[in-house]
Amino acid sequence: MLEDIRNAKKSIYIETYRMGNDSIGVKFKDILTKKCKEGLDIKILIDSWGAGSVNHTFFSELIKNGGKIRFFEKIKFNFDFFTKGHKRNHRKLLIIDNDISYIGSSNLTEYNLNWRELMLRMKCDIASTFIKIINQDYRMYKKYVFDKKRYSQVLKHDGFKIVRDVPSITIQRTKKEYLELIKNAKSKVVIETPYFLPGFMLRKALMDAAKRGIDVKIIIPRHSDVNLIDVLRNNYLGILHKSGINILYYLPHNLHAKLLMIDDEIFSIGSINFDYRSFRYMYEISLIGDNKEIVEQLKKHVTETIAESEKFDYEFWKRRPLISRFFEWLLLPIRHLL
């Protein structure tokens, strides 16, 4: 990624949830500033919540040299803080020279340096479509009221679908795409996700798939970076296992990759987690396609992930402490906000 940025000749567009004031964030900022001084068109959109301590001062040299930086929906502390502040831009895109595209799970921070991430690099003209999306998001960076159907319209490009979600209880484009893909699976469903809190319809689709003989694998981290989600997800794992779903725990670090694979033929890769919050409340983006070259790379990625994972132990799960079961029950009413 950094090498592609160093070799950029015309433009660099970035949309990300997190950028750290740390070794990784500073490295990106310094390289982007250098490219700005060379006359490249630099545009960056960062979520205000995810930006943390990164602000306009952090980018002062870049801005002075013509770089453009905006922070998506600044946090406003008012009577409606929780409702509006909860809706974050979780998308992760990097477009270089209208030619090279990155889409996936990784933020620009050392916080996730040791995590297992998944980023797809493509060198093709789909970059022009991603640039349109970034420009659209850049223009509406502080709008709370907008045409949700327009801004979540599914875009198609050379056999790929670009699926976007915006905060909405009713639209939920990615959830609907996933339900359709899982229901039509013929042999295999593989999910990699750091946060696994699926709603009823997705749980039912996965269990129905397993009951009709589909090999359903759900790969989650043994310990994610959000302990509350780790506690709450336990509420679902037993019944999913009993329905025939294979659950695996990734062991080395946090598994932060976000992937759905169907029948080793169709994939979805992007920023979206397999949970209520991503489907309902976040600005997300996923790329769905059946490109054979990409599928082969993703199959290798999944094989490597499984090699460092262990199977869910149902008997151990049944013996989990009463205090754990109590907190599962206590957190259940706010599961869509975690």
DRENDO-1510 file (C-alpha; in Angstrom, 1 decimal, always signed):
<recs>
REC; n; res; u; v; w
REC; 1; MET; +0.0; +0.0; +0.0 .
REC; 2; LEU; +2.7; +2.5; +1.0 .
REC; 3; GLU; +4.7; +1.5; -2.1 .
REC; 4; ASP; +1.8; +2.3; -4.3 .
REC; 5; ILE; +1.4; +5.7; -2.6 .
REC; 6; ARG; +5.1; +6.4; -3.1 .
REC; 7; ASN; +4.8; +5.6; -6.8 .
REC; 8; ALA; +1.6; +7.7; -7.3 .
REC; 9; LYS; +1.8; +10.2; -10.2 .
REC; 10; LYS; -1.6; +12.0; -10.1 .
REC; 11; SER; -3.9; +11.5; -7.2 .
REC; 12; ILE; -4.5; +9.7; -3.9 .
REC; 13; TYR; -8.0; +9.5; -2.4 .
REC; 14; ILE; -8.5; +8.0; +1.1 .
REC; 15; GLU; -11.7; +7.2; +3.0 .
REC; 16; THR; -11.1; +5.6; +6.4 .
REC; 17; TYR; -12.6; +5.1; +9.8 .
REC; 18; ARG; -9.4; +5.4; +11.9 .
REC; 19; MET; -6.1; +7.1; +11.4 .
REC; 20; GLY; -3.7; +7.2; +14.3 .
REC; 21; ASN; -1.4; +9.8; +15.6 .
REC; 22; ASP; +1.2; +7.0; +15.9 .
REC; 23; SER; +4.0; +5.4; +13.9 .
REC; 24; ILE; +1.6; +4.2; +11.2 .
REC; 25; GLY; -0.5; +7.3; +10.9 .
REC; 26; VAL; +2.5; +9.6; +10.9 .
REC; 27; LYS; +4.2; +7.5; +8.2 .
REC; 28; PHE; +1.1; +7.8; +6.0 .
REC; 29; LYS; +0.8; +11.5; +6.7 .
REC; 30; ASP; +4.5; +12.2; +5.9 .
REC; 31; ILE; +4.3; +10.3; +2.6 .
REC; 32; LEU; +1.0; +12.0; +1.7 .
REC; 33; THR; +2.5; +15.4; +2.5 .
REC; 34; LYS; +5.6; +14.6; +0.3 .
REC; 35; LYS; +3.3; +13.6; -2.6 .
REC; 36; CYS; +1.3; +16.8; -2.0 .
REC; 37; LYS; +4.4; +18.9; -2.4 .
REC; 38; GLU; +5.0; +17.1; -5.7 .
REC; 39; GLY; +1.7; +18.5; -7.0 .
REC; 40; LEU; -0.6; +15.4; -6.5 .
REC; 41; ASP; -4.3; +15.8; -5.8 .
REC; 42; ILE; -4.7; +14.5; -2.2 .
REC; 43; LYS; -8.1; +14.0; -0.6 .
REC; 44; ILE; -8.7; +12.4; +2.8 .
REC; 45; LEU; -12.0; +11.7; +4.6 .
REC; 46; ILE; -11.7; +10.3; +8.1 .
REC; 47; ASP; -14.5; +9.6; +10.6 .
REC; 48; SER; -14.5; +12.1; +13.4 .
REC; 49; TRP; -14.9; +9.5; +16.1 .
REC; 50; GLY; -12.3; +7.1; +14.7 .
REC; 51; ALA; -9.8; +10.0; +14.1 .
REC; 52; GLY; -9.3; +10.3; +17.8 .
REC; 53; SER; -6.5; +12.8; +18.4 .
REC; 54; VAL; -5.8; +13.3; +14.7 .
REC; 55; ASN; -7.1; +16.7; +13.6 .
REC; 56; HIS; -6.4; +19.5; +11.1 .
REC; 57; THR; -3.2; +20.5; +13.1 .
REC; 58; PHE; -1.9; +16.9; +12.5 .
REC; 59; PHE; -2.3; +17.6; +8.7 .
REC; 60; SER; -1.2; +21.2; +8.8 .
REC; 61; GLU; +1.8; +20.8; +6.4 .
REC; 62; LEU; -0.3; +18.7; +4.0 .
REC; 63; ILE; -3.1; +21.3; +4.0 .
REC; 64; LYS; -0.6; +24.1; +3.5 .
REC; 65; ASN; +0.6; +22.4; +0.3 .
REC; 66; GLY; -2.9; +21.9; -1.1 .
REC; 67; GLY; -4.1; +18.7; +0.4 .
REC; 68; LYS; -7.8; +18.3; +1.3 .
REC; 69; ILE; -8.9; +16.8; +4.6 .
REC; 70; ARG; -12.4; +16.5; +6.1 .
REC; 71; PHE; -13.7; +14.8; +9.2 .
REC; 72; PHE; -16.9; +12.9; +8.8 .
REC; 73; GLU; -19.8; +14.1; +11.1 .
REC; 74; LYS; -18.1; +15.8; +13.9 .
REC; 75; ILE; -19.2; +14.7; +17.4 .
REC; 76; LYS; -21.8; +17.1; +18.8 .
REC; 77; PHE; -22.7; +16.9; +22.5 .
REC; 78; ASN; -26.4; +17.7; +22.7 .
REC; 79; PHE; -29.7; +16.2; +23.7 .
REC; 80; ASP; -29.5; +13.9; +20.6 .
REC; 81; PHE; -25.8; +13.0; +21.0 .
REC; 82; PHE; -26.2; +9.2; +21.3 .
REC; 83; THR; -28.5; +8.8; +18.3 .
REC; 84; LYS; -26.4; +10.9; +15.9 .
REC; 85; GLY; -23.0; +10.3; +17.4 .
REC; 86; HIS; -23.5; +6.5; +17.0 .
REC; 87; LYS; -23.7; +6.6; +13.2 .
REC; 88; ARG; -20.1; +6.4; +12.0 .
REC; 89; ASN; -18.4; +6.2; +8.6 .
REC; 90; HIS; -16.7; +2.8; +8.8 .
REC; 91; ARG; -15.8; +2.6; +5.1 .
REC; 92; LYS; -12.1; +1.9; +4.1 .
REC; 93; LEU; -11.0; +2.8; +0.6 .
REC; 94; LEU; -7.7; +3.9; -1.0 .
REC; 95; ILE; -7.6; +4.9; -4.6 .
REC; 96; ILE; -4.4; +5.8; -6.4 .
REC; 97; ASP; -4.1; +7.5; -9.8 .
REC; 98; ASN; -7.6; +6.5; -10.8 .
REC; 99; ASP; -6.0; +3.1; -11.4 .
REC; 100; ILE; -5.3; +1.2; -8.2 .
REC; 101; SER; -8.0; +0.5; -5.6 .
REC; 102; TYR; -7.8; -0.9; -2.1 .
REC; 103; ILE; -10.9; -2.1; -0.2 .
REC; 104; GLY; -11.2; -4.1; +3.0 .
REC; 105; SER; -10.9; -4.1; +6.7 .
REC; 106; SER; -7.7; -2.2; +7.7 .
REC; 107; ASN; -7.5; +1.2; +9.4 .
REC; 108; LEU; -4.4; +3.4; +9.2 .
REC; 109; THR; -3.1; +2.9; +12.7 .
REC; 110; GLU; -0.6; +0.8; +14.7 .
REC; 111; TYR; -3.5; -0.2; +17.0 .
REC; 112; ASN; -4.3; -3.0; +14.6 .
REC; 113; LEU; -0.8; -3.7; +13.4 .
REC; 114; ASN; -0.7; -7.3; +14.6 .
REC; 115; TRP; -4.3; -8.1; +13.7 .
REC; 116; ARG; -5.3; -10.4; +10.8 .
REC; 117; GLU; -6.7; -8.0; +8.2 .
REC; 118; LEU; -8.0; -8.4; +4.7 .
REC; 119; MET; -7.5; -5.8; +2.0 .
REC; 120; LEU; -8.1; -6.4; -1.7 .
REC; 121; ARG; -5.9; -4.6; -4.2 .
REC; 122; MET; -7.2; -4.2; -7.7 .
REC; 123; LYS; -5.6; -2.5; -10.7 .
REC; 124; CYS; -8.5; -1.8; -13.1 .
REC; 125; ASP; -11.0; +0.9; -14.0 .
REC; 126; ILE; -13.3; +0.1; -11.1 .
REC; 127; ALA; -11.2; +2.8; -9.4 .
REC; 128; SER; -13.2; +5.5; -11.2 .
REC; 129; THR; -16.4; +4.2; -9.5 .
REC; 130; PHE; -14.8; +4.2; -6.1 .
REC; 131; ILE; -13.6; +7.8; -6.6 .
REC; 132; LYS; -17.2; +8.8; -7.3 .
REC; 133; ILE; -18.2; +7.2; -4.0 .
REC; 134; ILE; -15.4; +9.0; -2.1 .
REC; 135; ASN; -16.3; +12.3; -3.7 .
REC; 136; GLN; -20.0; +11.8; -2.9 .
REC; 137; ASP; -19.1; +11.0; +0.8 .
REC; 138; TYR; -16.7; +13.9; +0.9 .
REC; 139; ARG; -19.4; +16.4; -0.2 .
REC; 140; MET; -22.0; +15.1; +2.4 .
REC; 141; TYR; -19.5; +14.7; +5.2 .
REC; 142; LYS; -21.6; +16.7; +7.7 .
REC; 143; LYS; -25.1; +16.1; +6.4 .
REC; 144; TYR; -27.5; +14.4; +8.9 .
REC; 145; VAL; -30.5; +14.5; +6.5 .
REC; 146; PHE; -30.1; +13.1; +3.0 .
REC; 147; ASP; -31.6; +10.8; +0.4 .
REC; 148; LYS; -30.7; +7.4; +1.9 .
REC; 149; LYS; -31.9; +5.4; -1.1 .
REC; 150; ARG; -29.7; +7.4; -3.4 .
REC; 151; TYR; -26.6; +7.2; -1.2 .
REC; 152; SER; -27.0; +3.5; -0.7 .
REC; 153; GLN; -27.7; +2.6; -4.3 .
REC; 154; VAL; -26.0; -0.6; -5.4 .
REC; 155; LEU; -23.5; +0.1; -8.1 .
REC; 156; LYS; -22.4; -2.4; -10.8 .
REC; 157; HIS; -19.1; -2.5; -12.6 .
REC; 158; ASP; -17.8; -5.3; -14.9 .
REC; 159; GLY; -19.4; -8.1; -13.0 .
REC; 160; PHE; -18.8; -6.6; -9.5 .
REC; 161; LYS; -21.4; -5.1; -7.2 .
REC; 162; ILE; -20.5; -2.3; -4.9 .
REC; 163; VAL; -22.9; -2.4; -2.0 .
REC; 164; ARG; -23.2; +0.6; +0.3 .
REC; 165; ASP; -25.0; +0.9; +3.6 .
REC; 166; VAL; -26.1; +4.1; +5.4 .
REC; 167; PRO; -27.8; +4.3; +8.8 .
REC; 168; SER; -31.2; +2.8; +8.2 .
REC; 169; ILE; -33.4; +0.3; +9.9 .
REC; 170; THR; -35.3; -0.5; +6.7 .
REC; 171; ILE; -32.8; -0.4; +3.8 .
REC; 172; GLN; -29.9; -2.5; +5.0 .
REC; 173; ARG; -28.5; -3.3; +1.5 .
REC; 174; THR; -25.7; -5.6; +2.6 .
REC; 175; LYS; -27.9; -7.7; +5.0 .
REC; 176; LYS; -30.4; -8.3; +2.1 .
REC; 177; GLU; -27.5; -9.3; -0.3 .
REC; 178; TYR; -26.1; -11.7; +2.4 .
REC; 179; LEU; -29.5; -13.3; +3.0 .
REC; 180; GLU; -29.9; -13.9; -0.7 .
REC; 181; LEU; -26.4; -15.3; -1.1 .
REC; 182; ILE; -26.7; -17.6; +1.9 .
REC; 183; LYS; -30.2; -18.9; +0.9 .
REC; 184; ASN; -28.9; -19.7; -2.6 .
REC; 185; ALA; -25.6; -21.4; -1.4 .
REC; 186; LYS; -25.2; -24.9; -2.8 .
REC; 187; SER; -22.2; -26.3; -0.9 .
REC; 188; LYS; -20.3; -23.9; +1.3 .
REC; 189; VAL; -20.6; -20.7; +3.3 .
REC; 190; VAL; -17.6; -19.1; +5.0 .
REC; 191; ILE; -17.7; -16.1; +7.2 .
REC; 192; GLU; -14.7; -14.3; +8.7 .
REC; 193; THR; -15.7; -11.5; +11.1 .
REC; 194; PRO; -14.3; -9.9; +14.3 .
REC; 195; TYR; -17.7; -9.1; +15.7 .
REC; 196; PHE; -20.4; -11.8; +15.3 .
REC; 197; LEU; -23.9; -10.6; +16.4 .
REC; 198; PRO; -26.3; -11.6; +13.6 .
REC; 199; GLY; -30.0; -10.8; +13.7 .
REC; 200; PHE; -32.7; -13.4; +13.7 .
REC; 201; MET; -33.0; -13.5; +9.9 .
REC; 202; LEU; -29.3; -14.1; +9.3 .
REC; 203; ARG; -29.1; -16.7; +12.1 .
REC; 204; LYS; -32.1; -18.5; +10.6 .
REC; 205; ALA; -30.6; -18.4; +7.1 .
REC; 206; LEU; -27.3; -19.8; +8.4 .
REC; 207; MET; -29.0; -22.6; +10.4 .
REC; 208; ASP; -31.3; -23.5; +7.5 .
REC; 209; ALA; -28.2; -23.7; +5.2 .
REC; 210; ALA; -26.5; -26.1; +7.7 .
REC; 211; LYS; -29.6; -28.2; +8.0 .
REC; 212; ARG; -29.8; -28.7; +4.2 .
REC; 213; GLY; -26.2; -30.0; +4.1 .
REC; 214; ILE; -24.3; -26.8; +3.4 .
REC; 215; ASP; -20.8; -26.6; +5.0 .
REC; 216; VAL; -21.2; -23.4; +7.1 .
REC; 217; LYS; -18.0; -22.1; +8.7 .
REC; 218; ILE; -17.9; -19.0; +11.0 .
REC; 219; ILE; -14.5; -17.9; +11.9 .
REC; 220; ILE; -14.2; -15.4; +14.8 .
REC; 221; PRO; -11.3; -14.3; +17.0 .
REC; 222; ARG; -10.9; -16.1; +20.3 .
REC; 223; HIS; -10.6; -12.6; +21.8 .
REC; 224; SER; -11.6; -9.5; +19.9 .
REC; 225; ASP; -10.8; -5.9; +20.9 .
REC; 226; VAL; -14.4; -5.5; +22.2 .
REC; 227; ASN; -14.9; -7.7; +25.3 .
REC; 228; LEU; -18.6; -6.9; +25.5 .
REC; 229; ILE; -19.2; -8.4; +22.1 .
REC; 230; ASP; -17.2; -11.5; +23.0 .
REC; 231; VAL; -19.4; -12.0; +26.0 .
REC; 232; LEU; -22.7; -11.4; +24.1 .
REC; 233; ARG; -21.9; -13.5; +21.1 .
REC; 234; ASN; -21.7; -16.6; +23.4 .
REC; 235; ASN; -25.5; -16.4; +23.7 .
REC; 236; TYR; -25.7; -17.5; +20.0 .
REC; 237; LEU; -22.9; -20.0; +19.6 .
REC; 238; GLY; -24.5; -23.0; +21.3 .
REC; 239; ILE; -27.7; -23.1; +19.2 .
REC; 240; LEU; -25.7; -22.4; +16.0 .
REC; 241; HIS; -23.3; -25.2; +16.8 .
REC; 242; LYS; -26.2; -27.6; +17.5 .
REC; 243; SER; -27.8; -26.7; +14.1 .
REC; 244; GLY; -24.6; -28.0; +12.3 .
REC; 245; ILE; -22.6; -24.8; +11.9 .
REC; 246; ASN; -18.9; -25.1; +12.3 .
REC; 247; ILE; -17.5; -22.3; +14.5 .
REC; 248; LEU; -13.8; -21.7; +14.7 .
REC; 249; TYR; -11.8; -19.4; +17.0 .
REC; 250; TYR; -8.8; -17.6; +15.4 .
REC; 251; LEU; -6.0; -17.7; +18.1 .
REC; 252; PRO; -2.9; -15.6; +17.4 .
REC; 253; HIS; -4.4; -12.1; +17.6 .
REC; 254; ASN; -7.7; -10.3; +16.8 .
REC; 255; LEU; -9.2; -11.5; +13.5 .
REC; 256; HIS; -10.4; -8.2; +11.9 .
REC; 257; ALA; -11.0; -9.5; +8.4 .
REC; 258; LYS; -14.5; -9.1; +7.0 .
REC; 259; LEU; -15.3; -11.8; +4.4 .
REC; 260; LEU; -18.2; -13.8; +3.1 .
REC; 261; MET; -17.5; -16.7; +0.6 .
REC; 262; ILE; -20.2; -18.7; -1.1 .
REC; 263; ASP; -19.5; -22.1; -2.8 .
REC; 264; ASP; -15.8; -21.0; -3.4 .
REC; 265; GLU; -17.3; -18.9; -6.2 .
REC; 266; ILE; -18.8; -15.7; -4.9 .
REC; 267; PHE; -17.1; -13.3; -2.4 .
REC; 268; SER; -18.0; -10.2; -0.4 .
REC; 269; ILE; -15.1; -8.2; +1.0 .
REC; 270; GLY; -15.2; -4.8; +2.6 .
REC; 271; SER; -15.7; -2.9; +5.9 .
REC; 272; ILE; -18.9; -4.5; +7.2 .
REC; 273; ASN; -19.0; -6.6; +10.3 .
REC; 274; PHE; -21.5; -9.4; +10.8 .
REC; 275; ASP; -23.4; -7.6; +13.5 .
REC; 276; TYR; -26.5; -5.4; +14.1 .
REC; 277; ARG; -24.5; -2.2; +14.3 .
REC; 278; SER; -22.9; -2.5; +10.9 .
REC; 279; PHE; -26.0; -3.5; +9.1 .
REC; 280; ARG; -28.3; -0.9; +10.8 .
REC; 281; TYR; -26.3; +2.1; +11.8 .
REC; 282; MET; -22.9; +2.5; +10.1 .
REC; 283; TYR; -21.8; +3.8; +6.7 .
REC; 284; GLU; -20.3; +0.7; +5.2 .
REC; 285; ILE; -19.1; -0.6; +1.8 .
REC; 286; SER; -18.6; -4.1; +0.4 .
REC; 287; LEU; -17.5; -5.5; -3.0 .
REC; 288; ILE; -19.3; -8.6; -4.2 .
REC; 289; GLY; -18.1; -10.6; -7.2 .
REC; 290; ASP; -17.1; -13.9; -8.6 .
REC; 291; ASN; -13.8; -13.1; -10.2 .
REC; 292; LYS; -11.9; -16.4; -10.3 .
REC; 293; GLU; -8.4; -14.9; -9.6 .
REC; 294; ILE; -9.7; -13.1; -6.5 .
REC; 295; VAL; -11.6; -16.2; -5.3 .
REC; 296; GLU; -8.4; -18.2; -5.5 .
REC; 297; GLN; -6.5; -15.6; -3.4 .
REC; 298; LEU; -9.4; -15.5; -0.9 .
REC; 299; LYS; -9.5; -19.3; -0.6 .
REC; 300; LYS; -5.8; -19.3; +0.3 .
REC; 301; HIS; -6.4; -16.6; +2.9 .
REC; 302; VAL; -9.2; -18.6; +4.5 .
REC; 303; THR; -7.1; -21.8; +4.5 .
REC; 304; GLU; -4.3; -19.9; +6.3 .
REC; 305; THR; -6.8; -18.5; +8.8 .
REC; 306; ILE; -8.3; -21.9; +9.6 .
REC; 307; ALA; -4.8; -23.3; +10.1 .
REC; 308; GLU; -4.4; -20.9; +13.0 .
REC; 309; SER; -7.8; -21.6; +14.5 .
REC; 310; GLU; -9.4; -24.1; +16.8 .
REC; 311; LYS; -12.8; -25.6; +16.8 .
REC; 312; PHE; -15.6; -24.4; +19.1 .
REC; 313; ASP; -15.9; -26.7; +22.2 .
REC; 314; TYR; -19.6; -27.1; +22.9 .
REC; 315; GLU; -19.1; -29.0; +26.1 .
REC; 316; PHE; -16.8; -26.2; +27.4 .
REC; 317; TRP; -19.4; -23.6; +26.3 .
REC; 318; LYS; -22.1; -25.4; +28.3 .
REC; 319; ARG; -19.9; -25.1; +31.4 .
REC; 320; ARG; -19.3; -21.4; +31.1 .
REC; 321; PRO; -19.7; -19.6; +34.5 .
REC; 322; LEU; -23.1; -18.3; +35.6 .
REC; 323; ILE; -21.7; -14.8; +35.8 .
REC; 324; SER; -21.0; -15.0; +32.0 .
REC; 325; ARG; -24.5; -16.1; +31.3 .
REC; 326; PHE; -25.8; -13.3; +33.4 .
REC; 327; PHE; -23.9; -10.7; +31.4 .
REC; 328; GLU; -25.1; -12.3; +28.1 .
REC; 329; TRP; -28.6; -11.8; +29.3 .
REC; 330; LEU; -27.9; -8.3; +30.6 .
REC; 331; LEU; -26.4; -7.1; +27.3 .
REC; 332; LEU; -29.0; -8.7; +25.1 .
REC; 333; PRO; -31.3; -5.6; +25.0 .
REC; 334; ILE; -28.5; -3.4; +23.7 .
REC; 335; ARG; -27.0; -5.9; +21.2 .
REC; 336; HIS; -27.8; -3.7; +18.2 .
REC; 337; LEU; -25.6; -0.9; +19.7 .
REC; 338; LEU; -22.4; -2.9; +20.4 .
</recs>
